[in-house]
């Protein structure tokens, strides 16, 4: 597997974990959580996911 793609998978997992933690903190009523972090994490997660999808849809011969 492409090293760059592997790094993107790891970054996506990291962003998902941060978003889950942020959502959990919000559910417990921490007001300082509502500072735009949610939308920033979702945007970054979307960008990384789009890049992963683009790489996964490329022919395998172009991954080298």
NORURTA-V388735 format. One record per residue. N is the residue number from 1. RES is the residue in one letter. OMEGA is omega as a letter, one per 20 degrees, with the letter a starting at -180 (NA if undefined). Layout:
n=N res=RES omega=OMEGA
n=N res=RES omega=OMEGA
This chain:
n=1 res=X omega=r
n=2 res=X omega=a
n=3 res=X omega=r
n=4 res=X omega=r
n=5 res=X omega=r
n=6 res=X omega=r
n=7 res=X omega=r
n=8 res=X omega=r
n=9 res=X omega=r
n=10 res=X omega=r
n=11 res=X omega=r
n=12 res=X omega=r
n=13 res=X omega=r
n=14 res=X omega=r
n=15 res=X omega=r
n=16 res=X omega=r
n=17 res=X omega=r
n=18 res=X omega=r
n=19 res=X omega=r
n=20 res=X omega=r
n=21 res=X omega=r
n=22 res=X omega=r
n=23 res=X omega=r
n=24 res=X omega=r
n=25 res=X omega=r
n=26 res=X omega=r
n=27 res=X omega=a
n=28 res=X omega=r
n=29 res=X omega=r
n=30 res=X omega=a
n=31 res=X omega=a
n=32 res=X omega=r
n=33 res=X omega=a
n=34 res=X omega=a
n=35 res=X omega=a
n=36 res=X omega=a
n=37 res=X omega=a
n=38 res=X omega=a
n=39 res=X omega=r
n=40 res=X omega=r
n=41 res=X omega=r
n=42 res=X omega=r
n=43 res=X omega=r
n=44 res=X omega=r
n=45 res=X omega=r
n=46 res=X omega=r
n=47 res=X omega=r
n=48 res=X omega=r
n=49 res=X omega=r
n=50 res=X omega=r
n=51 res=X omega=r
n=52 res=X omega=a
n=53 res=X omega=r
n=54 res=X omega=r
n=55 res=X omega=a
n=56 res=X omega=a
n=57 res=X omega=r
n=58 res=X omega=r
n=59 res=X omega=a
n=60 res=X omega=a
n=61 res=X omega=a
n=62 res=X omega=a
n=63 res=X omega=a
n=64 res=X omega=NA
